[in-house]
Amino acid sequence: MCVKFTDAEIAYIKESVENYSSEFDIYDDEQELKLKIYEQIMLKIKSEYKDTYLFRLIN
């Protein structure tokens, strides 16, 4: 399934992920895992989807 995001939606996702991931206090493995997931989301947005804004959702 593919979902196309607008520029405004991409900006919102980036801001949300950056804000949320900066609030993590690493105190257990679960929090560390969440931080890594959000960092991966940011990397994916910055690299693979920078020009096309096409996201593939894999379940």
C-alpha positions in Angstrom: 0.0 0.0 0.0 1.4 3.4 -1.0 0.5 6.7 0.5 1.5 10.1 -1.0 2.1 12.9 1.5 2.0 16.6 0.8 4.9 19.0 1.7 3.0 20.2 4.7 2.4 16.6 5.9 6.1 15.8 5.5 7.1 18.9 7.5 4.6 17.9 10.2 6.0 14.3 10.4 9.6 15.6 10.5 8.8 18.1 13.3 6.8 15.6 15.3 9.5 12.9 15.1 12.3 15.4 16.0 10.3 16.8 18.9 9.3 13.4 20.2 12.7 11.8 19.9 14.4 14.7 21.6 12.2 14.1 24.7 13.4 10.6 25.3 15.3 9.9 28.5 17.1 6.6 28.0 16.3 4.6 31.1 15.5 1.2 29.8 15.7 -0.9 26.7 12.2 -0.1 25.5 12.9 3.7 25.4 16.2 3.0 23.6 14.4 1.0 21.0 11.8 3.7 20.5 14.5 6.3 20.0 16.2 4.1 17.4 12.9 3.6 15.6 12.3 7.4 15.4 15.8 8.0 14.3 15.3 5.5 11.5 12.1 7.2 10.5 14.0 10.5 10.2 16.7 8.9 8.1 14.2 7.4 5.8 12.4 10.7 5.3 15.6 12.6 4.7 17.0 10.1 2.2 14.6 7.7 0.4 11.5 9.9 0.3 13.1 13.4 0.1 12.0 14.1 -3.5 9.0 11.8 -4.1 7.3 11.8 -0.7 6.0 8.4 -1.5 5.8 6.1 1.5 5.4 2.3 1.4 3.6 0.9 4.4 4.6 -2.7 5.0 2.7 -4.7 7.6 
